[in-house]
Amino acid sequence: MSDTPFGFNRPGNGDDDDRPQDPFKGMGGDMAQFADMLHRFADMIGGQGAGGGAGGPLNWDLAKNIARHQVVEQGDPSVVDSERRQVEEALRLADLWLDEKTTLPAGIRTPQAWSRSEWIEQTLPVWAKVCDPIAARMVESMGGALGGPGGDIPADMQAMAGPLIGMVKQMAGAMVGGQAGQALGALAREVTGSADVGLPLAPDGVGALLPAGVEAFGSGLEVSGDEVRLYLALREAAHQRLFAHVPWLRSHLLGAVEEYARGITVDLSGIEQAVQGLDLSNPEAIQEALGGELQLQPEETPRQKAALARLETTLALVEGWVDTVVNEAAQGRLPGSVKLAEAVRRRRATGGPAERTFATLVGLELRPRRLREAASLWRTLTEVRGTQGRDAVWDHPDLLPTSDDLDDPDGFVHGRDEIEGLSDLDLSALTRAPEEGEAQKPDEKLDEKPDDGDEDGGPGEDPGEGPNGGGGSRA
């Protein structure tokens, strides 16, 4: 039986090479690409009619559909019961091992095994928070591009152009949603759990591994599947301890991403050139013009640089702490832990999922160098202060190392010990209320001032004036 679907083949032997099997090849494409285009176009129109999802600037319904289509097309097997039990047991055992290596309690209440499609569904709400600021900039910029370089539309044309600009923004939201969907679909093919990018993507209390992702990660490492699963479960469980029991960390991380995204500008030079002289009554021409490539450019301002340093440092500290406690817990228990840790480091150095996704969606590229330096700092803290002293750094964001501290871990560790030594000083005299006898001393000093004035100008007179209207010391 021929693999070619009905309606696109003449009757007869489907294997006859002399007969055209795909009429779209003559137009520079193939039938599968044409069908996929129609499918996505129908999704876009449906999403626009529904208001683009949750009413934000980006069409997240379209993004989700494209991401799911992408992973399903390349294979997304459902999680079977045996895989689910293996994941749940690995996450519970990982928490038992981590209890010995950190003072932070377990953060996973509900261990889960996800397919790639489930990962997209479960993490989409957090991705919306991360991506909406830059998506809003893209949509507004693309809508303003129709008004010319300054985005100004003549007053006599504003009434007519208003609905058109709204349609353009809706199309722009769909286009950006399509880009986000492609990025998330590619990411879903690479992740092994919910915390691979260092952000709290899973719902509260949930820790998850993707059996398909775990298997792909361990391919070619010559390490047993059980070891690979347990090592990745240690990493997932360690992340969830931070996200669950460092109350300020979740908002701190997401706030840093949003702050950085606000400073991103959208280079629309290509689209602006395309819309100059455009026939605004031709929707197809508008859609083609808006299909140009967008370039995200961070602003070189002190505020933007500070936001970038804050975000990169916090993400590096999270990953570095996870590396430290996981490798301590795995040492002596997992024979392949060194090889697995090296695989994680190599994945980062070659541009892992976190780097590519941030570059696509937020315009941010992570630096593996910062991650290595953060791990070195946490190891030094553990050696000098012990597990409790190391984990106490997470008590408040002001205690976290800065980007400069990552360049000099020893200086941070020993310098912090000196600062903490101030707690041994008795500062109570500066904060306690004065006693009754002590409270009168300042008043007694003030009472002496009129007596000084009597010597110069007499009772009731200002010390600066004498009987002749001059200073009291004048003759």
C-alpha positions in Angstrom: 0.0 0.0 0.0 1.3 3.4 -0.9 2.4 5.8 1.9 0.9 8.7 -0.1 -2.5 9.8 1.4 -5.5 9.6 -0.8 -6.4 12.5 -3.1 -2.8 13.2 -4.2 -2.1 10.2 -6.4 -3.4 8.7 -9.6 -4.9 5.2 -9.5 -2.4 2.5 -10.0 0.8 1.2 -8.5 2.0 3.7 -5.9 5.6 2.5 -6.4 5.7 3.5 -10.0 8.6 6.0 -10.2 7.3 7.5 -13.5 4.2 8.9 -11.8 4.3 12.0 -9.7 3.9 11.0 -6.0 3.8 14.5 -4.7 2.4 17.4 -6.8 3.8 20.0 -4.4 7.4 19.1 -5.2 7.1 21.0 -8.3 6.4 24.1 -6.3 9.5 23.8 -4.2 8.0 21.9 -1.2 6.4 18.7 -0.3 2.9 17.6 0.8 3.9 17.1 4.5 5.2 20.7 4.7 2.1 22.0 3.0 -0.2 20.1 5.4 1.8 21.3 8.3 1.5 24.9 7.1 -2.2 24.6 6.8 -2.5 23.1 10.2 -0.5 25.9 11.9 -2.4 28.6 9.9 -5.7 27.1 11.2 -4.3 27.2 14.7 -3.3 30.8 14.3 -6.6 31.9 13.0 -8.4 30.0 15.8 -6.2 31.5 18.4 -6.7 35.0 17.2 -10.5 34.5 17.2 -10.2 33.3 20.8 -8.3 36.4 21.9 -4.9 34.9 21.9 -5.1 32.7 25.0 -5.1 34.4 28.4 -5.4 38.0 27.0 -1.6 38.8 27.2 0.6 40.1 24.4 1.6 36.6 23.3 -0.7 34.0 21.9 0.1 31.2 24.4 -2.6 28.9 23.0 -0.8 28.9 19.7 2.6 28.5 21.4 1.4 25.5 23.3 -0.1 23.9 20.2 3.0 24.4 18.1 5.3 23.1 20.9 3.1 20.0 21.3 2.9 19.3 17.6 6.7 19.6 17.4 7.4 17.0 20.1 4.6 14.6 18.9 5.9 14.7 15.4 9.4 13.6 16.6 8.1 11.1 19.1 6.6 11.6 22.5 5.8 8.2 24.1 3.4 8.2 27.0 4.7 7.4 30.5 3.9 3.8 31.4 3.3 2.6 35.0 6.7 1.0 35.4 8.5 4.2 34.4 6.3 6.2 36.8 7.2 4.0 39.7 10.9 4.2 38.9 10.8 8.0 38.8 8.9 8.3 42.1 11.2 5.8 43.9 14.3 7.6 42.6 13.0 11.0 43.8 12.2 9.7 47.2 15.6 8.0 47.6 17.3 11.2 46.4 15.6 13.2 49.1 16.8 10.7 51.7 20.4 11.1 50.6 20.2 14.8 50.4 18.9 15.0 54.1 22.5 14.2 55.1 24.1 16.9 52.9 21.9 20.0 53.4 19.9 21.6 56.2 17.2 22.6 53.8 14.2 20.2 54.1 12.7 18.1 51.3 10.7 20.2 48.8 8.9 17.5 46.8 5.5 16.5 48.1 4.3 15.1 44.8 6.9 13.2 42.7 5.8 12.8 39.1 6.9 11.4 35.8 6.1 13.5 32.7 6.0 13.0 29.0 7.4 15.9 26.9 3.9 17.1 26.2 3.1 17.1 29.9 6.2 19.2 30.6 5.0 21.8 28.2 1.5 21.9 29.9 2.9 22.0 33.4 5.6 24.7 32.9 3.7 27.0 30.5 2.3 29.3 33.2 5.8 30.2 34.4 7.1 30.6 30.9 4.2 33.1 30.3 5.5 35.2 33.2 9.1 35.0 31.9 8.3 35.8 28.3 5.4 38.3 28.4 7.5 41.4 29.1 9.6 41.0 26.0 6.6 39.7 24.0 4.8 43.0 24.8 7.7 45.0 23.5 7.7 42.9 20.3 4.0 43.3 19.7 3.9 47.0 20.4 7.0 47.7 18.2 5.5 45.7 15.3 2.2 47.6 15.6 4.0 50.9 15.7 6.1 50.0 12.7 3.0 50.6 10.4 3.0 54.3 11.4 6.5 54.9 10.0 9.8 55.4 11.7 8.3 57.3 14.6 5.1 55.2 14.8 3.0 58.4 14.1 -0.2 58.1 12.0 -1.8 61.2 10.6 -4.9 62.3 12.5 -7.2 61.9 9.5 -6.2 58.3 9.1 -6.2 57.2 12.8 -9.9 56.2 12.8 -9.4 54.1 9.7 -6.0 52.6 10.9 -7.1 51.8 14.4 -8.8 48.5 13.6 -5.9 47.6 11.3 -3.3 48.3 14.0 -5.3 46.1 16.3 -5.3 43.3 13.7 -1.6 43.8 13.2 -0.9 43.5 16.9 -3.0 40.3 17.0 -1.0 38.9 14.1 2.2 39.9 15.8 1.1 38.2 19.0 0.5 35.0 17.0 3.8 35.3 15.2 5.8 35.8 18.5 3.7 32.9 20.0 4.8 30.8 17.1 8.4 31.6 17.8 8.0 30.8 21.5 6.2 27.5 20.7 9.1 26.4 18.5 11.6 27.3 21.2 9.7 25.4 23.9 9.2 22.4 21.6 12.9 22.2 21.1 13.6 22.6 24.8 11.1 19.9 25.6 13.2 17.5 23.5 16.3 18.1 25.7 15.2 18.6 29.3 15.3 15.7 31.8 13.2 17.3 34.6 11.4 20.5 35.6 14.4 22.4 36.8 17.0 22.1 34.0 17.0 25.8 33.3 17.4 26.8 36.9 14.0 28.4 37.2 11.0 27.2 39.3 8.9 25.9 36.4 7.0 23.1 38.2 3.9 23.8 40.4 4.5 24.1 44.1 5.6 20.9 45.8 6.0 19.0 42.5 9.2 17.4 41.4 9.3 15.6 38.0 11.6 13.7 35.7 10.9 12.9 32.0 11.7 9.2 31.4 12.4 9.9 27.7 14.7 12.8 28.6 16.5 10.7 31.2 17.1 7.9 28.7 18.4 10.4 26.0 20.8 12.0 28.6 22.3 8.7 29.5 22.8 7.5 25.9 26.5 6.8 25.2 27.7 7.4 28.8 28.1 3.7 29.6 26.4 4.2 32.9 23.4 2.1 34.0 20.0 3.5 33.5 19.3 3.3 37.3 22.4 5.4 38.1 21.5 8.0 35.5 17.9 8.3 36.8 19.0 8.6 40.4 21.7 11.2 39.7 19.2 13.3 37.8 16.6 12.8 40.6 19.2 14.2 43.0 19.5 17.3 40.9 15.7 17.7 40.6 15.2 17.2 44.4 18.0 19.6 45.3 16.5 22.4 43.1 13.1 21.8 44.7 14.5 22.2 48.2 15.8 25.7 47.2 12.6 26.7 45.5 10.4 25.4 48.4 12.3 26.6 51.4 14.0 29.8 50.3 10.9 31.9 50.3 12.3 34.9 48.4 14.1 32.9 45.7 11.2 32.3 43.3 10.2 36.0 43.1 13.8 37.1 43.1 14.6 34.9 40.0 11.5 35.7 38.0 11.8 39.4 39.0 15.4 39.5 37.7 14.3 37.9 34.4 11.5 40.5 34.0 13.8 43.4 34.9 16.3 42.3 32.3 13.6 41.9 29.7 12.3 45.4 30.2 15.6 46.7 28.9 15.5 44.7 25.7 14.9 46.7 22.5 13.5 45.1 19.4 15.3 45.8 16.1 12.5 46.3 13.6 14.6 47.8 10.8 13.9 45.0 8.4 10.2 45.1 9.1 10.0 48.9 8.9 11.6 48.8 5.5 9.1 46.1 4.4 6.1 48.1 5.4 7.1 51.4 3.8 4.7 52.0 1.0 2.7 48.8 1.9 -0.8 48.5 0.7 -2.6 48.4 4.1 -5.7 46.9 2.5 -3.8 43.7 1.6 -3.7 41.4 4.7 -1.5 38.9 2.9 1.1 41.6 2.2 1.0 42.7 5.9 1.4 39.2 7.1 4.4 38.7 4.8 6.0 42.0 6.0 5.5 41.0 9.7 7.2 37.7 9.0 10.7 39.3 8.9 13.4 38.3 11.4 13.4 40.0 14.8 16.6 40.9 16.6 16.7 41.3 20.4 19.2 43.9 21.5 19.9 44.6 25.2 20.4 48.3 26.1 23.9 49.2 27.2 22.8 51.1 30.3 24.0 50.8 33.9 20.6 49.6 34.9 20.5 46.9 32.2 24.0 45.7 33.0 23.1 45.5 36.7 20.0 43.5 35.9 22.0 41.1 33.7 24.7 40.7 36.4 22.0 40.0 39.1 20.2 37.4 36.9 23.4 35.6 35.8 24.8 35.5 39.3 21.6 34.2 40.9 21.2 31.5 38.3 24.8 30.5 38.7 24.5 30.4 42.5 21.5 28.1 42.2 23.2 25.7 39.8 26.5 25.8 41.8 24.8 25.0 45.1 22.9 22.1 43.4 26.2 20.8 41.9 27.9 20.9 45.3 25.2 19.1 47.4 24.4 16.5 44.6 28.0 15.5 44.1 28.5 15.2 47.9 25.4 13.0 48.1 26.4 10.8 45.1 30.0 10.3 46.2 30.5 6.8 47.3 27.0 5.7 46.4 26.9 6.1 42.6 30.1 4.7 40.8 29.3 6.7 37.7 28.7 10.1 39.5 31.9 11.6 38.2 31.1 10.7 34.7 27.6 12.0 35.1 28.7 15.3 36.6 31.1 15.8 33.7 28.3 15.1 31.2 26.2 17.9 32.9 29.2 20.3 32.7 29.8 19.4 29.1 26.2 20.0 28.2 26.4 23.5 29.7 29.7 24.3 27.9 28.3 23.4 24.5 25.2 25.5 25.0 22.5 23.5 26.7 18.8 24.1 26.8 18.9 27.0 29.2 21.3 29.1 27.1 19.5 28.6 23.8 16.0 29.1 25.3 16.9 32.3 27.1 18.6 33.6 24.0 15.5 32.9 21.9 12.8 34.0 24.3 14.4 36.7 26.4 17.6 37.7 24.6 19.8 36.3 27.4 22.8 33.9 27.1 24.0 32.2 30.2 27.7 31.8 30.8 29.0 28.4 31.9 32.1 30.1 33.4 29.9 31.7 36.1 28.4 28.3 37.0 31.8 26.7 37.6 33.0 29.6 39.7 29.8 29.5 41.8 30.3 25.8 42.4 33.9 26.5 43.6 32.5 29.2 46.0 30.0 26.8 47.5 32.6 24.1 48.0 34.9 26.6 49.8 32.0 27.7 52.0 31.3 24.1 52.9 34.9 23.5 53.9 35.2 26.6 56.0 31.8 27.0 57.6 30.3 23.5 57.2 26.9 22.6 55.8 24.9 24.8 58.2 27.0 27.9 57.6 26.9 27.3 53.8 23.1 27.0 53.7 22.6 30.0 56.0 23.7 32.2 53.0 20.2 31.6 51.5 18.5 33.2 54.6 18.4 36.6 52.9 19.2 37.9 49.4 21.6 40.5 50.8 23.8 37.6 52.0 24.2 36.1 48.6 27.6 36.5 46.9 27.8 39.1 44.1 29.3 38.8 40.7 32.6 40.2 42.1 32.5 37.6 44.9 32.4 34.8 42.2 35.8 36.1 41.0 37.3 35.7 44.4 35.5 32.9 46.4 38.2 32.9 49.2 37.9 36.6 49.7 34.1 36.3 50.0 34.3 33.4 52.5 36.9 34.9 54.8 35.6 38.4 54.4 32.1 37.3 55.4 33.5 35.6 58.5 35.1 39.0 59.6 31.8 40.8 59.1 29.9 38.2 61.1 32.4 38.8 63.9 30.6 42.1 64.5 27.8 40.1 66.1 30.0 39.5 69.1 30.2 43.3 69.9 27.8 44.7 72.5 25.7 47.2 70.5 23.0 47.4 73.1 24.1 50.9 74.3 23.3 52.2 70.8 19.8 50.7 70.7 18.4 50.7 74.3 16.4 53.6 75.8 18.3 55.9 78.2 17.6 55.6 81.9 15.9 58.3 83.7 19.0 59.8 85.2 20.8 59.8 81.9 17.9 61.5 80.2 18.4 64.7 82.3 22.0 65.3 81.2 21.2 66.8 77.9 18.6 69.1 79.4 21.0 70.3 82.0 23.4 71.4 79.3 20.6 73.3 77.6 19.7 75.0 80.9 23.1 76.5 81.1 22.7 78.6 78.0 20.4 81.4 79.5 23.0 81.8 82.3 25.7 82.5 79.7 23.4 84.9 78.1 23.0 86.9 81.4 26.7 87.7 81.5 26.5 89.3 78.0 23.2 90.9 77.6 21.2 90.6 80.7 18.2 88.4 81.6 15.9 87.6 78.7 18.2 89.2 76.1 19.6 87.4 73.2 23.3 86.5 73.8 24.2 88.0 70.5 22.8 91.5 71.3 23.9 94.0 73.9 22.2 97.1 75.3 23.3 99.1 72.3 21.9 96.7 69.7 25.4 95.2 69.0 27.1 92.1 70.2 27.3 91.6 74.0 31.1 91.7 73.9 31.2 95.1 72.3 31.8 98.2 74.5 
